[in-house]
Amino acid sequence: MGDLDKKVGVVMGAGPGIGRATALALANAGADVVIAARNLERLEALADELTDQTGQLIIPLEADLGDLASCKTLIAETEERFGRLDVLVNVATGGGSNAPIIDADWDGWRKAFELNVIGNLELSRLAAKIMMQHGGGSIIQIGTFGTHSQPVRQGSYTSTKEALLSASQTLAKELGPNNIRVNVVTPGYTTGPNLDHLFASVAERTGESVEEVSRRLAKTAALRSHVDPEDIAAAVLFFAGPGGARITGVELPVTAGQR
């Protein structure tokens, strides 16, 4: 019996990387887990894999963070199937346009805001209404190190994620009296396909090898390393479980000391 025995979790954005690692961590701690994303076929394969590994009930549900009706259906189906919801983890995100602000595509900015702020907050408030009926719960948002480093050409992404951080800290105050905790886990350079793509693009621009780019960026972190999806999942599990029972409104950087 784990820390989350008889609990129910939802992982929105349960693709490879952080989403998969988070769903696995919750299930290993004893929770039944709804995994949600837009690609149902991939979700069904992941559900089978995680069920085999953990023995927990893993339910794949197709959902689109940019569609408020889809968000409502996801939370409603979770309640219908399980009768409760104890942990919500919002991993899904959208980057908007990759351009300097002077050349901004405002449609891209609006889309980023709809995904990173409104979509996440819609799921959060719908989940909170169920948590209120069962003595509380934990909502964990996944942030980005970009809100601290402010990389160029990423203004639509980082500013909307900063808005989510601020809104989540406000939500933590509002939901605290109902014993619902809201926290943010902020990853650093996290291993996986997205980081590989970043290293490849940097290497193409600088003439370095991908391995050289990886080593150079790792040296900018205090621990001289990148982080793995499992590191992020461990932080999520801490906030979801009894160890985080008196912690809310916190941003926890899991960055290997990247600043």
C-alpha positions as CSV (number, residue, x, y, z in Angstrom):
1,M,0.0,0.0,0.0
2,G,1.5,3.3,-1.1
3,D,1.0,6.9,-0.1
4,L,-1.8,7.3,-2.6
5,D,-3.6,4.0,-2.0
6,K,-7.3,4.3,-3.0
7,K,-6.7,7.8,-4.4
8,V,-7.5,8.8,-8.0
9,G,-5.2,11.0,-10.1
10,V,-5.6,12.7,-13.5
11,V,-2.5,13.4,-15.7
12,M,-3.4,15.8,-18.5
13,G,-0.7,15.6,-21.1
14,A,0.4,12.0,-20.5
15,G,2.6,11.7,-23.4
16,P,6.2,10.4,-23.3
17,G,8.6,12.1,-20.9
18,I,7.2,13.9,-17.9
19,G,3.6,12.9,-18.4
20,R,4.4,9.2,-18.6
21,A,6.8,9.3,-15.7
22,T,4.2,11.2,-13.6
23,A,1.5,8.7,-14.3
24,L,3.8,5.8,-13.4
25,A,4.8,7.5,-10.2
26,L,1.2,8.0,-9.1
27,A,0.3,4.4,-10.0
28,N,3.3,3.0,-8.2
29,A,2.2,5.0,-5.1
30,G,-1.2,3.2,-5.2
31,A,-3.4,5.6,-7.2
32,D,-5.7,4.7,-10.0
33,V,-4.9,7.1,-12.8
34,V,-6.7,8.7,-15.7
35,I,-4.2,9.6,-18.5
36,A,-5.4,12.2,-20.9
37,A,-4.1,13.7,-24.2
38,R,-5.3,14.2,-27.8
39,N,-3.8,11.0,-29.2
40,L,-6.1,8.2,-27.9
41,E,-4.2,5.4,-29.7
42,R,-1.0,6.3,-28.0
43,L,-2.8,6.7,-24.7
44,E,-4.3,3.2,-24.9
45,A,-0.8,1.7,-25.5
46,L,0.5,3.6,-22.5
47,A,-2.4,2.6,-20.3
48,D,-1.7,-1.1,-21.1
49,E,2.0,-0.6,-20.4
50,L,1.4,1.1,-17.0
51,T,-1.2,-1.4,-15.9
52,D,1.2,-4.2,-16.6
53,Q,3.9,-2.5,-14.6
54,T,1.9,-1.4,-11.6
55,G,-1.3,-3.4,-11.4
56,Q,-3.3,-0.2,-11.0
57,L,-6.3,0.8,-13.0
58,I,-5.1,3.2,-15.8
59,I,-7.9,4.8,-17.9
60,P,-7.0,6.5,-21.2
61,L,-9.3,9.4,-22.1
62,E,-8.9,11.6,-25.1
63,A,-8.9,15.3,-24.2
64,D,-7.9,18.6,-25.7
65,L,-6.6,21.3,-23.3
66,G,-7.5,24.0,-25.8
67,D,-11.2,22.9,-25.8
68,L,-13.1,23.9,-22.6
69,A,-15.9,21.4,-23.4
70,S,-13.3,18.7,-23.7
71,C,-11.8,19.7,-20.3
72,K,-15.2,19.5,-18.7
73,T,-15.9,16.1,-20.2
74,L,-12.5,14.8,-18.9
75,I,-13.2,15.7,-15.3
76,A,-16.9,14.6,-15.5
77,E,-15.9,11.2,-16.9
78,T,-13.3,10.8,-14.2
79,E,-15.9,11.5,-11.5
80,E,-18.4,9.2,-13.2
81,R,-15.9,6.3,-13.3
82,F,-14.3,6.7,-9.8
83,G,-16.7,8.9,-7.8
84,R,-13.8,11.1,-6.7
85,L,-10.6,12.9,-7.8
86,D,-7.7,13.5,-5.5
87,V,-4.7,14.6,-7.6
88,L,-4.6,16.6,-10.8
89,V,-1.4,17.1,-12.7
90,N,-1.4,19.5,-15.6
91,V,1.5,18.6,-17.9
92,A,0.1,19.6,-21.2
93,T,1.2,22.9,-22.6
94,G,1.6,24.9,-25.9
95,G,4.4,27.1,-27.0
96,G,2.6,29.7,-29.2
97,S,4.7,31.4,-31.9
98,N,8.5,31.2,-32.0
99,A,9.3,34.8,-32.9
100,P,10.7,37.9,-31.3
101,I,8.0,40.1,-29.7
102,I,8.5,42.8,-32.3
103,D,7.3,40.3,-34.9
104,A,4.7,38.8,-32.7
105,D,1.8,36.7,-34.2
106,W,-1.0,37.7,-31.7
107,D,-3.1,34.7,-32.8
108,G,-0.2,32.5,-31.6
109,W,-0.1,34.4,-28.3
110,R,-3.9,34.0,-27.8
111,K,-3.6,30.3,-28.5
112,A,-0.7,30.0,-25.9
113,F,-2.8,31.9,-23.3
114,E,-5.8,29.6,-24.0
115,L,-3.8,26.5,-23.5
116,N,-1.3,27.5,-20.8
117,V,-3.6,29.6,-18.6
118,I,-7.3,29.1,-19.4
119,G,-7.1,25.4,-20.2
120,N,-5.1,24.6,-17.1
121,L,-7.2,26.7,-14.8
122,E,-10.4,25.3,-16.2
123,L,-9.2,21.8,-15.4
124,S,-8.1,23.0,-12.0
125,R,-11.3,24.6,-11.0
126,L,-13.4,21.7,-12.2
127,A,-11.2,19.2,-10.3
128,A,-11.3,21.4,-7.2
129,K,-15.1,21.2,-7.1
130,I,-14.9,17.4,-6.8
131,M,-12.0,17.6,-4.3
132,M,-14.1,19.8,-2.1
133,Q,-16.6,17.0,-1.7
134,H,-14.0,14.5,-0.5
135,G,-12.0,16.4,2.0
136,G,-9.4,18.1,-0.2
137,G,-6.8,17.2,-2.8
138,S,-3.7,18.3,-4.6
139,I,-3.3,20.2,-7.9
140,I,0.1,20.3,-9.5
141,Q,1.0,22.5,-12.4
142,I,4.1,22.0,-14.5
143,G,6.0,25.2,-15.1
144,T,9.0,26.1,-17.2
145,F,12.5,27.3,-16.4
146,G,11.9,29.9,-19.1
147,T,9.9,32.0,-16.7
148,H,13.3,32.7,-15.0
149,S,15.7,32.7,-17.9
150,Q,13.4,34.5,-20.4
151,P,14.9,33.1,-23.6
152,V,14.5,35.2,-26.7
153,R,11.8,34.3,-29.2
154,Q,9.8,32.5,-26.5
155,G,7.8,35.4,-25.1
156,S,4.4,33.9,-25.8
157,Y,5.3,30.7,-24.0
158,T,7.1,32.0,-21.0
159,S,4.8,34.9,-20.3
160,T,1.7,32.7,-20.4
161,K,3.4,30.1,-18.1
162,E,4.3,33.0,-15.8
163,A,0.6,34.0,-15.8
164,L,-0.2,30.4,-14.8
165,L,2.2,30.5,-12.0
166,S,0.7,33.7,-10.6
167,A,-2.8,32.4,-11.0
168,S,-1.9,29.1,-9.4
169,Q,-0.5,30.8,-6.3
170,T,-3.7,32.9,-6.1
171,L,-5.8,29.7,-6.5
172,A,-3.8,28.1,-3.6
173,K,-5.0,30.9,-1.3
174,E,-8.6,30.6,-2.5
175,L,-8.7,26.8,-2.2
176,G,-6.7,26.5,1.0
177,P,-9.8,26.6,3.3
178,N,-11.1,23.5,1.5
179,N,-7.8,21.6,2.1
180,I,-6.9,21.7,-1.6
181,R,-3.3,22.4,-2.3
182,V,-2.0,24.0,-5.5
183,N,1.7,23.9,-6.3
184,V,4.0,24.3,-9.3
185,V,6.9,22.0,-10.3
186,T,9.3,23.8,-12.7
187,P,11.6,21.5,-14.7
188,G,15.1,22.5,-15.9
189,Y,16.6,21.0,-19.1
190,T,14.8,17.6,-19.0
191,T,16.1,14.7,-21.0
192,G,13.9,13.3,-23.8
193,P,13.0,14.1,-27.5
194,N,12.3,17.8,-26.9
195,L,15.7,18.4,-25.3
196,D,17.4,16.3,-28.1
197,H,15.7,18.6,-30.6
198,L,16.9,21.7,-28.8
199,F,20.5,20.4,-28.7
200,A,20.4,19.6,-32.4
201,S,19.1,23.0,-33.3
202,V,21.8,24.7,-31.1
203,A,24.5,22.4,-32.6
204,E,23.4,23.3,-36.1
205,R,23.7,27.0,-35.3
206,T,27.0,26.9,-33.4
207,G,28.9,24.2,-35.3
208,E,29.2,22.1,-32.1
209,S,28.3,18.5,-31.9
210,V,25.1,17.6,-30.0
211,E,27.2,16.0,-27.3
212,E,29.2,19.2,-26.9
213,V,26.1,21.3,-26.6
214,S,24.7,18.9,-24.0
215,R,27.9,19.0,-21.9
216,R,28.2,22.8,-22.1
217,L,24.6,23.4,-21.0
218,A,25.0,20.8,-18.2
219,K,27.9,22.8,-16.9
220,T,25.7,25.8,-16.3
221,A,23.8,23.9,-13.6
222,A,25.1,23.6,-10.1
223,L,24.9,19.8,-10.2
224,R,26.5,19.8,-13.7
225,S,23.7,17.7,-15.1
226,H,20.3,17.7,-16.8
227,V,17.3,16.3,-15.1
228,D,15.2,13.3,-16.0
229,P,11.4,13.0,-16.3
230,E,11.5,10.8,-13.2
231,D,13.0,13.7,-11.2
232,I,10.0,15.8,-12.1
233,A,7.6,13.0,-11.3
234,A,9.3,12.5,-7.9
235,A,8.6,16.2,-7.1
236,V,5.0,15.8,-8.2
237,L,4.5,12.7,-6.1
238,F,5.9,14.7,-3.0
239,F,3.3,17.4,-3.5
240,A,0.5,14.8,-4.1
241,G,1.3,12.7,-1.1
242,P,1.4,13.1,2.7
243,G,4.8,14.7,2.6
244,G,3.3,17.8,1.0
245,A,0.2,17.9,3.2
246,R,1.1,21.4,4.6
247,I,2.6,22.9,1.5
248,T,0.7,25.1,-1.0
249,G,1.3,28.0,-3.2
250,V,4.9,26.9,-3.8
251,E,7.0,26.8,-7.0
252,L,9.6,24.0,-6.8
253,P,12.4,24.3,-9.3
254,V,13.7,20.8,-10.3
255,T,16.6,22.2,-12.4
256,A,19.8,20.6,-11.1
257,G,20.6,24.1,-9.8
258,Q,20.2,25.8,-13.1
259,R,19.9,29.6,-12.7
